[in-house]
Amino acid sequence: MSGFLAVLVVVLIFVVIFQIAKASEYVSILKGEKKSRQQTNRINGFLLVAFLILGLIGVWYCNDILKDRILGESASDHGEGIDQMIKITLILTGIVFVITQILLFWFAFKYQEKDGRKAFYFPHNNKLEVIWTVIPAIALTILVAFGLKHWFRLTSEAPKESMVVEITGQQFNWLVRYPGKDGQLGSKYFKNINNATNPVGQDWTDDLNKDDFMASEMHLVVGKPVKLIIGSKDVVHDVGLSHFRLKMDAVPGIPTTLWFTPKFTTAEMKKKTNNPDFVYEISCDQMCGEGHYSMRGVIVVETQEEYDAWLAKQVTQYSLAHASETPAPAAEPAKADSTAAKTVAAAH
C-alpha cells in the first residue's frame, strides 16, 4: 500500500509540473516572449530549490534507515577494513556531493535572468583549474592507496595454519573441494573432467588426490584463517562473499586466491540478524550466462568440534569415482536350515 501511495505522489508531482508548464505557455502568449521566459525562469528556479531541499532530505533519510540494514556487521576480519574504507569514501564524496549540489541549484535560482543583469564570462582561470585538479587528484590517490592496502592484504600469503578450500565455478553452480589429512590438494588436468565421477578433473595418479573430498556446501571453522583457491571450468565467474566483504574473479585456467578469517558462526549470525533462516551465501558477481541468477552457494561457519564431526562423515572423491572397481565382498556360505539338519541326523 505504501508503495502505491509513493507512486501516486510522484505521478501527481509530474502532473502539477506539466500543468505549470502549460500555464506558462498561455502566459507567454499574453505577456510576450521576454516576460514569459523570465516567469518560466522564476518557476524553474523555485522548483530547483524545492528539488534540492527534498533531495537532500531524501538522501539523509535513506542513509539513516538503511546504513545498518543492508549488510550489517562484517563477518570477517578483512571486512572490517573494507567497511572502514567505504565509510571514508562516502564521507569524502558525500561532502563534495552536498557542496556541489547546493551550489548548482542555488546558483540556478539566484542568477536567473533579470532586467539590468548581464552575465560575466571568463574563459580561463589558473587558480581554479589547479584547485579542481589537484585536490580531487590527492583525494583519489588516498582512496586508491587504501584500496591497494586491503587488496594486497587479502591476496597475500595466507598464514601457515590456514584451512585450504578450493572452489570452482561452472555454469551454474559451485564445486567445493577439500584436501584430506595431508592438507594438500592433488593436481588436476582438464582432460580428466567427467561430470559424473570426476567433476574437477583430478589426476588419480597423484597420491595427494587419494584423500581429497568434495562437498555441496563450504564448511569453515570460526576464528581460523581459510585460503580459497578459486577457478572456473567454463567462463569467467566471480566468487562474491558479501557478508565477508570479499570477491574474486574465477578465471578458466588461471587460479586466483584470497584468504580471510570468519568472525561469527552461522548460529551466531542468526541471533545477530534476528533471522532464523540466515545463511552465508556465495554469489556469482559476474554475468556468466542465462542461469547466472541461480548460481548460489552456501557457507556454514561452525566451531572446530562441529567441523570435525562433519569432516568424519565425508567420503573421498577417489572412493566415489572408483566405487564400481571395488570388488564386492564374498558371499557368506549358506547356512543349512537347522530343522532339515536335525531331520537328516535322525534318519541316520
C-alpha positions in Angstrom: 0.0 0.0 0.0 2.8 2.4 0.9 4.5 1.7 -2.4 1.3 2.5 -4.3 1.0 5.8 -2.4 4.6 6.7 -3.2 4.0 6.1 -6.9 0.8 8.1 -6.8 2.6 11.1 -5.2 5.3 11.0 -7.9 2.6 11.0 -10.6 0.8 13.9 -9.0 4.0 15.9 -8.8 4.6 15.3 -12.6 1.0 16.4 -13.3 1.5 19.6 -11.3 4.7 20.4 -13.2 3.0 19.7 -16.5 0.1 22.0 -15.6 2.6 24.7 -14.6 4.4 24.3 -17.9 1.1 24.6 -19.8 0.1 27.7 -17.9 3.5 29.3 -18.7 2.8 28.8 -22.4 -0.5 30.7 -22.1 1.2 33.4 -20.1 3.8 33.8 -22.9 1.1 34.4 -25.4 -0.5 37.1 -23.3 2.6 38.9 -22.0 5.2 38.4 -24.7 8.2 36.2 -25.1 10.7 38.0 -22.8 8.3 38.3 -19.8 7.1 34.7 -20.2 10.7 33.5 -20.4 11.6 35.4 -17.2 8.5 33.9 -15.5 9.4 30.5 -16.6 12.9 31.0 -15.2 11.5 32.0 -11.8 9.3 28.9 -11.8 12.2 26.7 -12.7 14.4 28.3 -10.1 11.8 27.7 -7.4 11.4 24.1 -8.5 15.1 23.6 -8.5 15.4 24.9 -4.9 12.5 22.7 -3.8 14.1 19.7 -5.5 17.4 20.4 -3.8 15.8 20.5 -0.3 13.6 17.4 -0.9 16.6 15.6 -2.5 18.9 16.3 0.4 16.3 15.2 2.9 15.8 12.0 0.9 19.5 11.3 0.9 19.7 11.8 4.6 16.6 9.7 5.3 17.7 6.8 3.1 21.2 6.8 4.7 19.7 6.9 8.2 17.3 3.9 7.7 19.5 1.8 5.5 23.1 2.2 6.8 22.8 -0.7 9.2 20.2 -2.8 7.4 21.8 -3.6 4.0 24.7 -5.9 5.1 25.1 -5.4 8.8 28.4 -6.0 10.6 31.2 -7.6 8.6 31.7 -11.3 9.3 35.4 -11.4 8.6 38.5 -9.5 9.9 39.4 -8.4 6.4 35.8 -7.0 6.0 36.3 -4.6 8.9 39.0 -2.7 6.9 36.8 -2.8 3.8 33.9 -1.2 5.8 36.2 1.5 7.2 37.4 2.3 3.7 33.8 2.5 2.4 32.9 4.9 5.3 35.9 7.2 4.5 35.0 7.1 0.8 31.3 8.0 1.5 32.3 10.8 3.9 34.7 12.4 1.4 32.4 12.0 -1.7 29.4 13.0 0.4 30.9 16.3 1.5 31.8 17.1 -2.2 28.3 16.0 -3.3 26.4 18.2 -0.8 28.6 21.3 -1.5 28.4 20.9 -5.3 24.6 20.2 -5.4 23.8 23.2 -3.1 25.9 25.5 -5.3 24.5 24.1 -8.5 20.8 24.5 -7.6 21.3 27.8 -5.6 23.2 29.4 -8.5 20.4 28.4 -10.9 17.9 30.2 -8.7 20.0 33.2 -7.6 21.4 34.1 -11.0 18.3 33.7 -13.2 17.6 36.2 -15.9 16.6 39.7 -14.7 16.3 43.1 -16.2 19.6 45.1 -15.8 21.7 42.0 -15.1 24.4 40.9 -17.5 26.2 37.6 -17.4 30.0 37.8 -16.9 32.1 35.3 -18.8 35.8 34.4 -18.2 37.5 31.8 -20.4 40.4 30.9 -18.2 41.5 30.9 -14.5 44.7 29.1 -13.5 43.9 29.1 -9.7 40.5 27.5 -10.2 41.9 24.9 -12.5 44.7 24.0 -10.1 42.2 23.7 -7.2 39.7 21.4 -9.0 42.5 19.3 -10.5 45.0 18.9 -7.6 42.5 18.5 -4.7 40.5 15.7 -6.4 43.7 14.0 -7.5 45.1 14.0 -3.9 41.8 12.7 -2.5 41.5 9.9 -5.1 45.2 8.9 -4.6 44.5 8.5 -0.9 41.4 6.4 -1.6 43.3 4.2 -4.1 46.1 3.7 -1.6 43.5 2.5 1.0 42.1 0.1 -1.6 45.5 -1.3 -2.6 46.4 -1.8 1.0 43.4 -4.1 1.6 43.8 -5.8 -1.8 47.4 -6.7 -1.1 46.4 -8.0 2.4 43.6 -10.3 1.3 45.7 -11.7 -1.7 48.9 -12.0 0.3 50.3 -15.4 1.5 47.9 -17.0 4.0 49.0 -18.0 7.5 50.5 -21.4 7.7 47.7 -22.7 9.9 45.1 -21.7 7.4 42.5 -24.2 6.1 42.7 -24.7 2.3 39.5 -24.9 0.3 39.2 -25.0 -3.5 36.1 -23.5 -5.1 35.4 -23.9 -8.9 32.7 -22.2 -10.8 30.8 -23.8 -13.6 27.5 -22.9 -15.3 25.6 -22.7 -13.0 26.8 -23.9 -9.6 29.9 -24.1 -7.4 32.2 -27.1 -6.8 33.9 -27.2 -3.5 37.0 -29.5 -2.8 38.9 -30.1 0.4 42.3 -31.6 1.0 42.4 -34.7 3.2 44.6 -35.3 6.2 47.7 -34.3 4.3 46.4 -30.8 4.0 47.3 -30.6 0.3 45.1 -30.7 -2.8 46.0 -33.1 -5.5 46.7 -31.9 -9.1 44.1 -31.6 -11.8 44.0 -31.8 -15.6 41.1 -30.5 -17.6 41.0 -33.6 -19.9 40.2 -35.7 -16.9 37.0 -33.9 -16.2 34.0 -36.2 -16.0 30.9 -34.6 -14.6 29.6 -37.8 -13.1 32.7 -39.2 -11.4 35.5 -36.5 -11.6 33.9 -33.0 -11.9 37.1 -31.0 -11.5 39.5 -33.3 -13.4 41.6 -34.8 -10.5 44.6 -36.7 -11.6 44.2 -40.1 -9.9 47.9 -41.0 -10.4 48.7 -38.2 -7.9 48.6 -39.7 -4.4 47.6 -36.3 -3.0 44.2 -36.8 -4.6 43.5 -40.1 -2.8 42.2 -38.3 0.3 40.6 -35.2 -1.2 36.9 -34.9 -1.0 34.1 -32.7 -2.4 31.1 -31.1 -0.7 27.9 -29.4 -1.7 28.5 -26.7 1.0 31.6 -24.9 2.2 32.2 -25.6 5.8 34.6 -23.3 7.7 35.8 -23.0 11.3 35.1 -19.8 13.1 38.3 -17.9 14.1 40.5 -20.0 11.8 42.0 -18.4 8.6 40.9 -20.0 5.4 42.7 -19.8 2.0 40.4 -20.1 -1.0 41.8 -21.4 -4.3 39.4 -20.1 -7.0 39.0 -21.4 -10.6 36.4 -21.9 -13.3 35.6 -24.8 -15.7 34.0 -22.7 -18.5 33.5 -18.9 -18.4 34.6 -16.2 -16.1 32.6 -16.3 -12.8 33.2 -14.3 -9.6 33.1 -15.6 -6.1 31.1 -13.0 -4.2 31.2 -13.2 -0.4 29.1 -10.2 0.6 28.9 -11.0 4.3 32.7 -11.2 4.5 33.1 -8.1 2.1 35.2 -10.1 -0.4 35.0 -11.0 -4.0 37.4 -12.6 -6.5 37.2 -13.5 -10.2 37.1 -17.2 -11.1 39.0 -17.4 -14.4 39.4 -20.5 -16.6 43.0 -21.8 -16.5 44.2 -19.1 -14.1 43.8 -19.9 -10.4 43.2 -16.9 -8.1 43.4 -16.9 -4.3 42.3 -14.9 -1.3 42.2 -15.6 2.5 40.2 -14.3 5.4 39.2 -15.3 8.9 35.5 -15.8 9.8 34.4 -14.0 13.0 31.0 -15.4 13.7 29.4 -18.9 13.3 26.2 -19.2 11.3 24.4 -19.8 14.6 25.7 -16.5 16.0 24.7 -14.6 12.8 21.2 -15.9 13.1 21.0 -14.3 16.5 22.7 -11.1 15.4 20.4 -10.6 12.5 17.3 -12.0 14.3 16.8 -14.2 11.3 16.5 -18.0 11.9 16.9 -18.6 8.2 20.2 -16.7 7.9 22.9 -18.3 5.7 26.2 -17.1 4.5 25.9 -17.0 0.7 28.3 -17.4 -2.2 27.1 -15.5 -5.2 28.4 -15.1 -8.7 29.1 -11.4 -9.2 30.0 -11.8 -12.9 27.3 -12.2 -15.5 28.0 -15.7 -16.7 25.0 -16.8 -18.8 21.3 -17.3 -18.7 21.4 -19.2 -15.5 23.5 -16.7 -13.7 20.7 -15.8 -11.2 20.7 -19.4 -9.8 24.4 -19.6 -9.1 24.2 -19.6 -5.3 26.3 -21.5 -2.8 26.1 -21.8 1.0 28.9 -21.4 3.6 28.5 -22.9 7.0 30.7 -21.4 9.7 30.9 -23.6 12.8 33.0 -24.5 15.8 36.0 -26.8 15.5 34.1 -29.6 17.1 31.2 -29.3 14.7 33.6 -29.1 11.8 35.4 -32.3 12.9 32.1 -34.1 13.2 31.1 -33.1 9.7 34.6 -34.0 8.4 34.3 -37.5 9.8 31.3 -38.2 7.6 32.9 -37.2 4.3 33.9 -39.7 1.6 36.9 -39.2 -0.6 36.2 -38.4 -4.2 38.6 -41.1 -5.2 36.4 -43.7 -3.5 33.3 -42.4 -5.2 35.0 -42.3 -8.6 36.3 -45.9 -8.3 33.3 -47.4 -6.5 32.5 -49.6 -9.5 36.0 -51.0 -9.5 35.9 -52.1 -5.8 35.2 -55.9 -5.7 32.0 -56.9 -3.9 32.6 -58.7 -0.6 32.4 -62.5 -0.9 29.1 -64.0 0.0 28.9 -66.0 3.2 28.2 -69.8 2.8 24.6 -70.5 3.0 23.6 -71.8 6.5 21.8 -75.1 6.4 18.3 -75.0 7.8 18.6 -76.3 11.4 15.3 -78.2 11.1 16.4 -80.0 8.0 19.7 -80.9 9.6 18.0 -82.4 12.6 15.8 -84.5 10.3 18.7 -85.8 8.4 20.5 -86.7 11.6 17.5 -88.6 13.0 17.2 -90.6 9.8 20.7 -91.9 10.3 
